[in-house]
Amino acid sequence: RELLKRSMTDQDRFSTWMISCMTQLMEASRSTYQAFDETFRGSFPAVFERCARQRITEASTFIAQQQPDP
């Protein structure tokens, strides 16, 4: 466990802390949630869907062609 703590970067520590805080807030408010393997849906799915649609419409559809190996 100590090796894991020493190998974590500041970004890792911040991400872990943020997830922990968000989990505590969601549990305290009795919100529901699912893993990100499907579509995240909390207690307010309409709000999330609206944000998701907005991001998708602004996403770039450009796909770079693969370059052949020399």
CHARMM internal coordinates of N, CA and C (Angstrom, degrees):
IC EDIT
DIST 1 N 1 CA 1.4543
DIST 1 CA 1 C 1.5305
ANGL 1 N 1 CA 1 C 110.82
DIST 1 C 2 N 1.3063
ANGL 1 CA 1 C 2 N 117.20
DIHE 1 N 1 CA 1 C 2 N -38.67
DIST 2 N 2 CA 1.4683
ANGL 1 C 2 N 2 CA 120.47
DIHE 1 CA 1 C 2 N 2 CA 178.21
DIST 2 CA 2 C 1.5250
ANGL 2 N 2 CA 2 C 111.07
DIHE 1 C 2 N 2 CA 2 C -64.43
DIST 2 C 3 N 1.3261
ANGL 2 CA 2 C 3 N 116.73
DIHE 2 N 2 CA 2 C 3 N -38.95
DIST 3 N 3 CA 1.4659
ANGL 2 C 3 N 3 CA 120.56
DIHE 2 CA 2 C 3 N 3 CA 177.96
DIST 3 CA 3 C 1.5252
ANGL 3 N 3 CA 3 C 109.96
DIHE 2 C 3 N 3 CA 3 C -61.06
DIST 3 C 4 N 1.3133
ANGL 3 CA 3 C 4 N 116.37
DIHE 3 N 3 CA 3 C 4 N -41.49
DIST 4 N 4 CA 1.4630
ANGL 3 C 4 N 4 CA 120.56
DIHE 3 CA 3 C 4 N 4 CA 178.42
DIST 4 CA 4 C 1.5230
ANGL 4 N 4 CA 4 C 110.74
DIHE 3 C 4 N 4 CA 4 C -62.38
DIST 4 C 5 N 1.3232
ANGL 4 CA 4 C 5 N 117.24
DIHE 4 N 4 CA 4 C 5 N -44.51
DIST 5 N 5 CA 1.4682
ANGL 4 C 5 N 5 CA 120.60
DIHE 4 CA 4 C 5 N 5 CA 179.15
DIST 5 CA 5 C 1.5215
ANGL 5 N 5 CA 5 C 111.27
DIHE 4 C 5 N 5 CA 5 C -61.71
DIST 5 C 6 N 1.3317
ANGL 5 CA 5 C 6 N 116.98
DIHE 5 N 5 CA 5 C 6 N -40.71
DIST 6 N 6 CA 1.4621
ANGL 5 C 6 N 6 CA 119.98
DIHE 5 CA 5 C 6 N 6 CA -178.76
DIST 6 CA 6 C 1.5195
ANGL 6 N 6 CA 6 C 112.03
DIHE 5 C 6 N 6 CA 6 C -70.05
DIST 6 C 7 N 1.3334
ANGL 6 CA 6 C 7 N 117.60
DIHE 6 N 6 CA 6 C 7 N -30.06
DIST 7 N 7 CA 1.4636
ANGL 6 C 7 N 7 CA 120.34
DIHE 6 CA 6 C 7 N 7 CA -176.54
DIST 7 CA 7 C 1.5279
ANGL 7 N 7 CA 7 C 112.78
DIHE 6 C 7 N 7 CA 7 C -84.96
DIST 7 C 8 N 1.3130
ANGL 7 CA 7 C 8 N 117.93
DIHE 7 N 7 CA 7 C 8 N -10.71
DIST 8 N 8 CA 1.4658
ANGL 7 C 8 N 8 CA 120.72
DIHE 7 CA 7 C 8 N 8 CA -179.99
DIST 8 CA 8 C 1.5247
ANGL 8 N 8 CA 8 C 110.94
DIHE 7 C 8 N 8 CA 8 C -74.23
DIST 8 C 9 N 1.3122
ANGL 8 CA 8 C 9 N 115.61
DIHE 8 N 8 CA 8 C 9 N 139.04
DIST 9 N 9 CA 1.4612
ANGL 8 C 9 N 9 CA 120.66
DIHE 8 CA 8 C 9 N 9 CA 175.89
DIST 9 CA 9 C 1.5262
ANGL 9 N 9 CA 9 C 109.00
DIHE 8 C 9 N 9 CA 9 C -86.96
DIST 9 C 10 N 1.3213
ANGL 9 CA 9 C 10 N 116.11
DIHE 9 N 9 CA 9 C 10 N 171.60
DIST 10 N 10 CA 1.4635
ANGL 9 C 10 N 10 CA 119.95
DIHE 9 CA 9 C 10 N 10 CA 176.15
DIST 10 CA 10 C 1.5263
ANGL 10 N 10 CA 10 C 110.78
DIHE 9 C 10 N 10 CA 10 C -60.43
DIST 10 C 11 N 1.3345
ANGL 10 CA 10 C 11 N 116.58
DIHE 10 N 10 CA 10 C 11 N -37.59
DIST 11 N 11 CA 1.4680
ANGL 10 C 11 N 11 CA 120.39
DIHE 10 CA 10 C 11 N 11 CA 178.83
DIST 11 CA 11 C 1.5259
ANGL 11 N 11 CA 11 C 110.27
DIHE 10 C 11 N 11 CA 11 C -63.65
DIST 11 C 12 N 1.3245
ANGL 11 CA 11 C 12 N 116.84
DIHE 11 N 11 CA 11 C 12 N -42.18
DIST 12 N 12 CA 1.4634
ANGL 11 C 12 N 12 CA 120.43
DIHE 11 CA 11 C 12 N 12 CA 178.01
DIST 12 CA 12 C 1.5229
ANGL 12 N 12 CA 12 C 110.89
DIHE 11 C 12 N 12 CA 12 C -61.47
DIST 12 C 13 N 1.3240
ANGL 12 CA 12 C 13 N 115.96
DIHE 12 N 12 CA 12 C 13 N -44.89
DIST 13 N 13 CA 1.4636
ANGL 12 C 13 N 13 CA 120.18
DIHE 12 CA 12 C 13 N 13 CA -179.06
DIST 13 CA 13 C 1.5311
ANGL 13 N 13 CA 13 C 110.94
DIHE 12 C 13 N 13 CA 13 C -64.07
DIST 13 C 14 N 1.3291
ANGL 13 CA 13 C 14 N 116.46
DIHE 13 N 13 CA 13 C 14 N -41.55
DIST 14 N 14 CA 1.4634
ANGL 13 C 14 N 14 CA 120.04
DIHE 13 CA 13 C 14 N 14 CA 179.26
DIST 14 CA 14 C 1.5263
ANGL 14 N 14 CA 14 C 110.49
DIHE 13 C 14 N 14 CA 14 C -64.71
DIST 14 C 15 N 1.3305
ANGL 14 CA 14 C 15 N 117.18
DIHE 14 N 14 CA 14 C 15 N -44.77
DIST 15 N 15 CA 1.4645
ANGL 14 C 15 N 15 CA 120.99
DIHE 14 CA 14 C 15 N 15 CA -179.76
DIST 15 CA 15 C 1.5240
ANGL 15 N 15 CA 15 C 110.80
DIHE 14 C 15 N 15 CA 15 C -61.31
DIST 15 C 16 N 1.3230
ANGL 15 CA 15 C 16 N 116.38
DIHE 15 N 15 CA 15 C 16 N -44.18
DIST 16 N 16 CA 1.4610
ANGL 15 C 16 N 16 CA 120.96
DIHE 15 CA 15 C 16 N 16 CA 179.23
DIST 16 CA 16 C 1.5245
ANGL 16 N 16 CA 16 C 110.63
DIHE 15 C 16 N 16 CA 16 C -62.32
DIST 16 C 17 N 1.3266
ANGL 16 CA 16 C 17 N 116.59
DIHE 16 N 16 CA 16 C 17 N -43.77
DIST 17 N 17 CA 1.4651
ANGL 16 C 17 N 17 CA 121.31
DIHE 16 CA 16 C 17 N 17 CA 178.98
DIST 17 CA 17 C 1.5259
ANGL 17 N 17 CA 17 C 110.75
DIHE 16 C 17 N 17 CA 17 C -63.01
DIST 17 C 18 N 1.3363
ANGL 17 CA 17 C 18 N 116.81
DIHE 17 N 17 CA 17 C 18 N -44.76
DIST 18 N 18 CA 1.4649
ANGL 17 C 18 N 18 CA 121.18
DIHE 17 CA 17 C 18 N 18 CA -178.15
DIST 18 CA 18 C 1.5310
ANGL 18 N 18 CA 18 C 110.57
DIHE 17 C 18 N 18 CA 18 C -63.39
DIST 18 C 19 N 1.3139
ANGL 18 CA 18 C 19 N 117.38
DIHE 18 N 18 CA 18 C 19 N -44.25
DIST 19 N 19 CA 1.4668
ANGL 18 C 19 N 19 CA 120.73
DIHE 18 CA 18 C 19 N 19 CA 179.43
DIST 19 CA 19 C 1.5208
ANGL 19 N 19 CA 19 C 110.32
DIHE 18 C 19 N 19 CA 19 C -63.34
DIST 19 C 20 N 1.3171
ANGL 19 CA 19 C 20 N 116.18
DIHE 19 N 19 CA 19 C 20 N -40.84
DIST 20 N 20 CA 1.4628
ANGL 19 C 20 N 20 CA 120.57
DIHE 19 CA 19 C 20 N 20 CA 178.42
DIST 20 CA 20 C 1.5279
ANGL 20 N 20 CA 20 C 110.92
DIHE 19 C 20 N 20 CA 20 C -61.58
DIST 20 C 21 N 1.3236
ANGL 20 CA 20 C 21 N 116.90
DIHE 20 N 20 CA 20 C 21 N -45.29
DIST 21 N 21 CA 1.4724
ANGL 20 C 21 N 21 CA 120.90
DIHE 20 CA 20 C 21 N 21 CA 178.98
DIST 21 CA 21 C 1.5231
ANGL 21 N 21 CA 21 C 111.42
DIHE 20 C 21 N 21 CA 21 C -63.76
DIST 21 C 22 N 1.3257
ANGL 21 CA 21 C 22 N 116.97
DIHE 21 N 21 CA 21 C 22 N -43.54
DIST 22 N 22 CA 1.4622
ANGL 21 C 22 N 22 CA 120.42
DIHE 21 CA 21 C 22 N 22 CA -179.43
DIST 22 CA 22 C 1.5261
ANGL 22 N 22 CA 22 C 110.77
DIHE 21 C 22 N 22 CA 22 C -64.73
DIST 22 C 23 N 1.3310
ANGL 22 CA 22 C 23 N 116.27
DIHE 22 N 22 CA 22 C 23 N -39.38
DIST 23 N 23 CA 1.4596
ANGL 22 C 23 N 23 CA 120.48
DIHE 22 CA 22 C 23 N 23 CA 178.12
DIST 23 CA 23 C 1.5225
ANGL 23 N 23 CA 23 C 110.63
DIHE 22 C 23 N 23 CA 23 C -62.83
DIST 23 C 24 N 1.3231
ANGL 23 CA 23 C 24 N 116.82
DIHE 23 N 23 CA 23 C 24 N -44.46
DIST 24 N 24 CA 1.4641
ANGL 23 C 24 N 24 CA 120.54
DIHE 23 CA 23 C 24 N 24 CA 178.81
DIST 24 CA 24 C 1.5278
ANGL 24 N 24 CA 24 C 111.08
DIHE 23 C 24 N 24 CA 24 C -62.18
DIST 24 C 25 N 1.3266
ANGL 24 CA 24 C 25 N 117.45
DIHE 24 N 24 CA 24 C 25 N -41.86
DIST 25 N 25 CA 1.4674
ANGL 24 C 25 N 25 CA 120.61
DIHE 24 CA 24 C 25 N 25 CA 178.89
DIST 25 CA 25 C 1.5232
ANGL 25 N 25 CA 25 C 111.73
DIHE 24 C 25 N 25 CA 25 C -64.11
DIST 25 C 26 N 1.3303
ANGL 25 CA 25 C 26 N 116.31
DIHE 25 N 25 CA 25 C 26 N -43.04
DIST 26 N 26 CA 1.4601
ANGL 25 C 26 N 26 CA 119.91
DIHE 25 CA 25 C 26 N 26 CA -179.65
DIST 26 CA 26 C 1.5246
ANGL 26 N 26 CA 26 C 110.92
DIHE 25 C 26 N 26 CA 26 C -66.09
DIST 26 C 27 N 1.3356
ANGL 26 CA 26 C 27 N 116.45
DIHE 26 N 26 CA 26 C 27 N -40.53
DIST 27 N 27 CA 1.4602
ANGL 26 C 27 N 27 CA 119.33
DIHE 26 CA 26 C 27 N 27 CA 178.45
DIST 27 CA 27 C 1.5292
ANGL 27 N 27 CA 27 C 111.00
DIHE 26 C 27 N 27 CA 27 C -67.00
DIST 27 C 28 N 1.3246
ANGL 27 CA 27 C 28 N 117.58
DIHE 27 N 27 CA 27 C 28 N -39.61
DIST 28 N 28 CA 1.4668
ANGL 27 C 28 N 28 CA 121.34
DIHE 27 CA 27 C 28 N 28 CA -179.96
DIST 28 CA 28 C 1.5292
ANGL 28 N 28 CA 28 C 111.44
DIHE 27 C 28 N 28 CA 28 C -65.26
DIST 28 C 29 N 1.3434
ANGL 28 CA 28 C 29 N 116.69
DIHE 28 N 28 CA 28 C 29 N -34.60
DIST 29 N 29 CA 1.4640
ANGL 28 C 29 N 29 CA 119.97
DIHE 28 CA 28 C 29 N 29 CA 179.95
DIST 29 CA 29 C 1.5264
ANGL 29 N 29 CA 29 C 111.81
DIHE 28 C 29 N 29 CA 29 C -91.28
DIST 29 C 30 N 1.3328
ANGL 29 CA 29 C 30 N 115.92
DIHE 29 N 29 CA 29 C 30 N 2.23
DIST 30 N 30 CA 1.4702
ANGL 29 C 30 N 30 CA 122.85
DIHE 29 CA 29 C 30 N 30 CA -179.49
DIST 30 CA 30 C 1.5183
ANGL 30 N 30 CA 30 C 112.22
DIHE 29 C 30 N 30 CA 30 C 58.63
DIST 30 C 31 N 1.3214
ANGL 30 CA 30 C 31 N 116.15
DIHE 30 N 30 CA 30 C 31 N 34.43
DIST 31 N 31 CA 1.4597
ANGL 30 C 31 N 31 CA 121.19
DIHE 30 CA 30 C 31 N 31 CA 175.68
DIST 31 CA 31 C 1.5222
ANGL 31 N 31 CA 31 C 108.86
DIHE 30 C 31 N 31 CA 31 C -75.91
DIST 31 C 32 N 1.3180
ANGL 31 CA 31 C 32 N 115.57
DIHE 31 N 31 CA 31 C 32 N 155.33
DIST 32 N 32 CA 1.4599
ANGL 31 C 32 N 32 CA 119.97
DIHE 31 CA 31 C 32 N 32 CA 177.12
DIST 32 CA 32 C 1.5187
ANGL 32 N 32 CA 32 C 108.89
DIHE 31 C 32 N 32 CA 32 C -108.42
DIST 32 C 33 N 1.3102
ANGL 32 CA 32 C 33 N 115.76
DIHE 32 N 32 CA 32 C 33 N 154.81
DIST 33 N 33 CA 1.4576
ANGL 32 C 33 N 33 CA 120.16
DIHE 32 CA 32 C 33 N 33 CA 179.27
DIST 33 CA 33 C 1.5159
ANGL 33 N 33 CA 33 C 109.75
DIHE 32 C 33 N 33 CA 33 C -157.30
DIST 33 C 34 N 1.3408
ANGL 33 CA 33 C 34 N 115.85
DIHE 33 N 33 CA 33 C 34 N 161.70
DIST 34 N 34 CA 1.4581
ANGL 33 C 34 N 34 CA 122.61
DIHE 33 CA 33 C 34 N 34 CA 176.98
DIST 34 CA 34 C 1.5116
ANGL 34 N 34 CA 34 C 107.97
DIHE 33 C 34 N 34 CA 34 C -127.66
DIST 34 C 35 N 1.3206
ANGL 34 CA 34 C 35 N 115.45
DIHE 34 N 34 CA 34 C 35 N 166.06
DIST 35 N 35 CA 1.4615
ANGL 34 C 35 N 35 CA 120.84
DIHE 34 CA 34 C 35 N 35 CA 177.60
DIST 35 CA 35 C 1.5242
ANGL 35 N 35 CA 35 C 109.74
DIHE 34 C 35 N 35 CA 35 C -67.71
DIST 35 C 36 N 1.3245
ANGL 35 CA 35 C 36 N 116.51
DIHE 35 N 35 CA 35 C 36 N 163.65
DIST 36 N 36 CA 1.4606
ANGL 35 C 36 N 36 CA 121.63
DIHE 35 CA 35 C 36 N 36 CA -177.51
DIST 36 CA 36 C 1.5246
ANGL 36 N 36 CA 36 C 113.45
DIHE 35 C 36 N 36 CA 36 C -82.01
DIST 36 C 37 N 1.3404
ANGL 36 CA 36 C 37 N 118.57
DIHE 36 N 36 CA 36 C 37 N 5.16
DIST 37 N 37 CA 1.4598
ANGL 36 C 37 N 37 CA 118.68
DIHE 36 CA 36 C 37 N 37 CA -179.89
DIST 37 CA 37 C 1.5254
ANGL 37 N 37 CA 37 C 110.97
DIHE 36 C 37 N 37 CA 37 C -69.52
DIST 37 C 38 N 1.2891
ANGL 37 CA 37 C 38 N 118.00
DIHE 37 N 37 CA 37 C 38 N -23.86
DIST 38 N 38 CA 1.4584
ANGL 37 C 38 N 38 CA 122.59
DIHE 37 CA 37 C 38 N 38 CA 173.87
DIST 38 CA 38 C 1.5254
ANGL 38 N 38 CA 38 C 106.60
DIHE 37 C 38 N 38 CA 38 C -108.56
DIST 38 C 39 N 1.2842
ANGL 38 CA 38 C 39 N 117.58
DIHE 38 N 38 CA 38 C 39 N -128.18
DIST 39 N 39 CA 1.4616
ANGL 38 C 39 N 39 CA 122.49
DIHE 38 CA 38 C 39 N 39 CA 175.06
DIST 39 CA 39 C 1.5115
ANGL 39 N 39 CA 39 C 107.31
DIHE 38 C 39 N 39 CA 39 C -111.81
DIST 39 C 40 N 1.3281
ANGL 39 CA 39 C 40 N 116.42
DIHE 39 N 39 CA 39 C 40 N 129.25
DIST 40 N 40 CA 1.4674
ANGL 39 C 40 N 40 CA 120.04
DIHE 39 CA 39 C 40 N 40 CA 178.72
DIST 40 CA 40 C 1.5128
ANGL 40 N 40 CA 40 C 109.24
DIHE 39 C 40 N 40 CA 40 C -64.54
DIST 40 C 41 N 1.3078
ANGL 40 CA 40 C 41 N 115.97
DIHE 40 N 40 CA 40 C 41 N 129.31
DIST 41 N 41 CA 1.4571
ANGL 40 C 41 N 41 CA 120.29
DIHE 40 CA 40 C 41 N 41 CA 178.02
DIST 41 CA 41 C 1.5176
ANGL 41 N 41 CA 41 C 108.31
DIHE 40 C 41 N 41 CA 41 C -137.87
DIST 41 C 42 N 1.3032
ANGL 41 CA 41 C 42 N 115.70
DIHE 41 N 41 CA 41 C 42 N 112.42
DIST 42 N 42 CA 1.4528
ANGL 41 C 42 N 42 CA 120.62
DIHE 41 CA 41 C 42 N 42 CA 176.41
DIST 42 CA 42 C 1.5161
ANGL 42 N 42 CA 42 C 110.17
DIHE 41 C 42 N 42 CA 42 C -93.36
DIST 42 C 43 N 1.2921
ANGL 42 CA 42 C 43 N 116.45
DIHE 42 N 42 CA 42 C 43 N -156.13
DIST 43 N 43 CA 1.4583
ANGL 42 C 43 N 43 CA 120.74
DIHE 42 CA 42 C 43 N 43 CA 179.39
DIST 43 CA 43 C 1.5263
ANGL 43 N 43 CA 43 C 111.60
DIHE 42 C 43 N 43 CA 43 C -73.36
DIST 43 C 44 N 1.3295
ANGL 43 CA 43 C 44 N 117.23
DIHE 43 N 43 CA 43 C 44 N -14.56
DIST 44 N 44 CA 1.4586
ANGL 43 C 44 N 44 CA 122.04
DIHE 43 CA 43 C 44 N 44 CA -178.23
DIST 44 CA 44 C 1.5300
ANGL 44 N 44 CA 44 C 109.53
DIHE 43 C 44 N 44 CA 44 C -123.49
DIST 44 C 45 N 1.3461
ANGL 44 CA 44 C 45 N 118.58
DIHE 44 N 44 CA 44 C 45 N 67.50
DIST 45 N 45 CA 1.4658
ANGL 44 C 45 N 45 CA 120.68
DIHE 44 CA 44 C 45 N 45 CA -174.63
DIST 45 CA 45 C 1.5203
ANGL 45 N 45 CA 45 C 113.90
DIHE 44 C 45 N 45 CA 45 C -63.04
DIST 45 C 46 N 1.3282
ANGL 45 CA 45 C 46 N 118.72
DIHE 45 N 45 CA 45 C 46 N -30.73
DIST 46 N 46 CA 1.4664
ANGL 45 C 46 N 46 CA 120.54
DIHE 45 CA 45 C 46 N 46 CA -178.50
DIST 46 CA 46 C 1.5199
ANGL 46 N 46 CA 46 C 110.95
DIHE 45 C 46 N 46 CA 46 C -63.29
DIST 46 C 47 N 1.3140
ANGL 46 CA 46 C 47 N 117.21
DIHE 46 N 46 CA 46 C 47 N -38.62
DIST 47 N 47 CA 1.4615
ANGL 46 C 47 N 47 CA 121.07
DIHE 46 CA 46 C 47 N 47 CA 178.89
DIST 47 CA 47 C 1.5157
ANGL 47 N 47 CA 47 C 109.66
DIHE 46 C 47 N 47 CA 47 C -64.83
DIST 47 C 48 N 1.3313
ANGL 47 CA 47 C 48 N 117.09
DIHE 47 N 47 CA 47 C 48 N -44.47
DIST 48 N 48 CA 1.4544
ANGL 47 C 48 N 48 CA 120.37
DIHE 47 CA 47 C 48 N 48 CA -179.75
DIST 48 CA 48 C 1.5246
ANGL 48 N 48 CA 48 C 110.85
DIHE 47 C 48 N 48 CA 48 C -65.91
DIST 48 C 49 N 1.3269
ANGL 48 CA 48 C 49 N 117.72
DIHE 48 N 48 CA 48 C 49 N -43.06
DIST 49 N 49 CA 1.4598
ANGL 48 C 49 N 49 CA 120.44
DIHE 48 CA 48 C 49 N 49 CA -179.60
DIST 49 CA 49 C 1.5210
ANGL 49 N 49 CA 49 C 110.84
DIHE 48 C 49 N 49 CA 49 C -60.90
DIST 49 C 50 N 1.3075
ANGL 49 CA 49 C 50 N 117.55
DIHE 49 N 49 CA 49 C 50 N -39.72
DIST 50 N 50 CA 1.4579
ANGL 49 C 50 N 50 CA 120.48
DIHE 49 CA 49 C 50 N 50 CA 179.18
DIST 50 CA 50 C 1.5270
ANGL 50 N 50 CA 50 C 109.70
DIHE 49 C 50 N 50 CA 50 C -62.00
DIST 50 C 51 N 1.3189
ANGL 50 CA 50 C 51 N 117.47
DIHE 50 N 50 CA 50 C 51 N -43.78
DIST 51 N 51 CA 1.4639
ANGL 50 C 51 N 51 CA 120.66
DIHE 50 CA 50 C 51 N 51 CA 178.70
DIST 51 CA 51 C 1.5220
ANGL 51 N 51 CA 51 C 110.87
DIHE 50 C 51 N 51 CA 51 C -65.85
DIST 51 C 52 N 1.3232
ANGL 51 CA 51 C 52 N 117.20
DIHE 51 N 51 CA 51 C 52 N -40.45
DIST 52 N 52 CA 1.4585
ANGL 51 C 52 N 52 CA 120.59
DIHE 51 CA 51 C 52 N 52 CA -178.14
DIST 52 CA 52 C 1.5267
ANGL 52 N 52 CA 52 C 110.36
DIHE 51 C 52 N 52 CA 52 C -64.36
DIST 52 C 53 N 1.3202
ANGL 52 CA 52 C 53 N 117.47
DIHE 52 N 52 CA 52 C 53 N -43.41
DIST 53 N 53 CA 1.4568
ANGL 52 C 53 N 53 CA 119.87
DIHE 52 CA 52 C 53 N 53 CA 178.91
DIST 53 CA 53 C 1.5177
ANGL 53 N 53 CA 53 C 111.25
DIHE 52 C 53 N 53 CA 53 C -62.14
DIST 53 C 54 N 1.3094
ANGL 53 CA 53 C 54 N 116.53
DIHE 53 N 53 CA 53 C 54 N -41.10
DIST 54 N 54 CA 1.4579
ANGL 53 C 54 N 54 CA 120.40
DIHE 53 CA 53 C 54 N 54 CA -179.06
DIST 54 CA 54 C 1.5249
ANGL 54 N 54 CA 54 C 110.21
DIHE 53 C 54 N 54 CA 54 C -62.77
DIST 54 C 55 N 1.3074
ANGL 54 CA 54 C 55 N 118.72
DIHE 54 N 54 CA 54 C 55 N -41.93
DIST 55 N 55 CA 1.4549
ANGL 54 C 55 N 55 CA 121.74
DIHE 54 CA 54 C 55 N 55 CA -179.50
DIST 55 CA 55 C 1.5282
ANGL 55 N 55 CA 55 C 110.82
DIHE 54 C 55 N 55 CA 55 C -68.40
DIST 55 C 56 N 1.3244
ANGL 55 CA 55 C 56 N 117.37
DIHE 55 N 55 CA 55 C 56 N -37.61
DIST 56 N 56 CA 1.4596
ANGL 55 C 56 N 56 CA 120.46
DIHE 55 CA 55 C 56 N 56 CA -178.49
DIST 56 CA 56 C 1.5262
ANGL 56 N 56 CA 56 C 110.17
DIHE 55 C 56 N 56 CA 56 C -66.01
DIST 56 C 57 N 1.3238
ANGL 56 CA 56 C 57 N 118.28
DIHE 56 N 56 CA 56 C 57 N -41.59
DIST 57 N 57 CA 1.4594
ANGL 56 C 57 N 57 CA 120.04
DIHE 56 CA 56 C 57 N 57 CA -177.87
DIST 57 CA 57 C 1.5194
ANGL 57 N 57 CA 57 C 111.74
DIHE 56 C 57 N 57 CA 57 C -67.79
DIST 57 C 58 N 1.3329
ANGL 57 CA 57 C 58 N 117.17
DIHE 57 N 57 CA 57 C 58 N -25.13
DIST 58 N 58 CA 1.4563
ANGL 57 C 58 N 58 CA 120.24
DIHE 57 CA 57 C 58 N 58 CA 179.48
DIST 58 CA 58 C 1.5266
ANGL 58 N 58 CA 58 C 112.46
DIHE 57 C 58 N 58 CA 58 C -92.02
DIST 58 C 59 N 1.3249
ANGL 58 CA 58 C 59 N 116.92
DIHE 58 N 58 CA 58 C 59 N -3.67
DIST 59 N 59 CA 1.4614
ANGL 58 C 59 N 59 CA 120.58
DIHE 58 CA 58 C 59 N 59 CA -176.53
DIST 59 CA 59 C 1.5267
ANGL 59 N 59 CA 59 C 110.25
DIHE 58 C 59 N 59 CA 59 C -71.74
DIST 59 C 60 N 1.2961
ANGL 59 CA 59 C 60 N 115.42
DIHE 59 N 59 CA 59 C 60 N 148.53
DIST 60 N 60 CA 1.4548
ANGL 59 C 60 N 60 CA 120.88
DIHE 59 CA 59 C 60 N 60 CA 177.09
DIST 60 CA 60 C 1.5212
ANGL 60 N 60 CA 60 C 109.28
DIHE 59 C 60 N 60 CA 60 C -76.85
DIST 60 C 61 N 1.3352
ANGL 60 CA 60 C 61 N 116.85
DIHE 60 N 60 CA 60 C 61 N 136.77
DIST 61 N 61 CA 1.4582
ANGL 60 C 61 N 61 CA 120.30
DIHE 60 CA 60 C 61 N 61 CA 178.24
DIST 61 CA 61 C 1.5205
ANGL 61 N 61 CA 61 C 111.02
DIHE 60 C 61 N 61 CA 61 C -103.19
DIST 61 C 62 N 1.3277
ANGL 61 CA 61 C 62 N 117.89
DIHE 61 N 61 CA 61 C 62 N 6.52
DIST 62 N 62 CA 1.4547
ANGL 61 C 62 N 62 CA 122.19
DIHE 61 CA 61 C 62 N 62 CA -179.43
DIST 62 CA 62 C 1.5207
ANGL 62 N 62 CA 62 C 109.99
DIHE 61 C 62 N 62 CA 62 C -70.26
DIST 62 C 63 N 1.3249
ANGL 62 CA 62 C 63 N 116.38
DIHE 62 N 62 CA 62 C 63 N 129.59
DIST 63 N 63 CA 1.4631
ANGL 62 C 63 N 63 CA 121.33
DIHE 62 CA 62 C 63 N 63 CA 176.57
DIST 63 CA 63 C 1.5223
ANGL 63 N 63 CA 63 C 107.26
DIHE 62 C 63 N 63 CA 63 C -121.27
DIST 63 C 64 N 1.3084
ANGL 63 CA 63 C 64 N 116.24
DIHE 63 N 63 CA 63 C 64 N 119.05
DIST 64 N 64 CA 1.4664
ANGL 63 C 64 N 64 CA 120.58
DIHE 63 CA 63 C 64 N 64 CA -179.60
DIST 64 CA 64 C 1.5228
ANGL 64 N 64 CA 64 C 109.52
DIHE 63 C 64 N 64 CA 64 C -72.85
DIST 64 C 65 N 1.3287
ANGL 64 CA 64 C 65 N 115.62
DIHE 64 N 64 CA 64 C 65 N 139.10
DIST 65 N 65 CA 1.4560
ANGL 64 C 65 N 65 CA 119.73
DIHE 64 CA 64 C 65 N 65 CA 176.81
DIST 65 CA 65 C 1.5152
ANGL 65 N 65 CA 65 C 109.36
DIHE 64 C 65 N 65 CA 65 C -75.58
DIST 65 C 66 N 1.3265
ANGL 65 CA 65 C 66 N 115.05
DIHE 65 N 65 CA 65 C 66 N 145.12
DIST 66 N 66 CA 1.4537
ANGL 65 C 66 N 66 CA 119.20
DIHE 65 CA 65 C 66 N 66 CA 178.28
DIST 66 CA 66 C 1.5193
ANGL 66 N 66 CA 66 C 109.91
DIHE 65 C 66 N 66 CA 66 C -71.89
DIST 66 C 67 N 1.3107
ANGL 66 CA 66 C 67 N 115.71
DIHE 66 N 66 CA 66 C 67 N 140.07
DIST 67 N 67 CA 1.4550
ANGL 66 C 67 N 67 CA 121.42
DIHE 66 CA 66 C 67 N 67 CA 176.29
DIST 67 CA 67 C 1.5296
ANGL 67 N 67 CA 67 C 108.47
DIHE 66 C 67 N 67 CA 67 C -90.53
DIST 67 C 68 N 1.3279
ANGL 67 CA 67 C 68 N 117.76
DIHE 67 N 67 CA 67 C 68 N 135.96
DIST 68 N 68 CA 1.4720
ANGL 67 C 68 N 68 CA 118.95
DIHE 67 CA 67 C 68 N 68 CA 179.08
DIST 68 CA 68 C 1.5262
ANGL 68 N 68 CA 68 C 110.39
DIHE 67 C 68 N 68 CA 68 C -67.45
DIST 68 C 69 N 1.3286
ANGL 68 CA 68 C 69 N 115.49
DIHE 68 N 68 CA 68 C 69 N 147.08
DIST 69 N 69 CA 1.4624
ANGL 68 C 69 N 69 CA 120.14
DIHE 68 CA 68 C 69 N 69 CA 175.96
DIST 69 CA 69 C 1.5236
ANGL 69 N 69 CA 69 C 109.36
DIHE 68 C 69 N 69 CA 69 C -68.34
DIST 69 C 70 N 1.3431
ANGL 69 CA 69 C 70 N 117.76
DIHE 69 N 69 CA 69 C 70 N 138.64
DIST 70 N 70 CA 1.4760
ANGL 69 C 70 N 70 CA 119.71
DIHE 69 CA 69 C 70 N 70 CA -179.39
DIST 70 CA 70 C 1.5143
ANGL 70 N 70 CA 70 C 112.70
DIHE 69 C 70 N 70 CA 70 C -70.04
END
COOR INIT
IC SEED 1 N 1 CA 1 C
IC BUILD
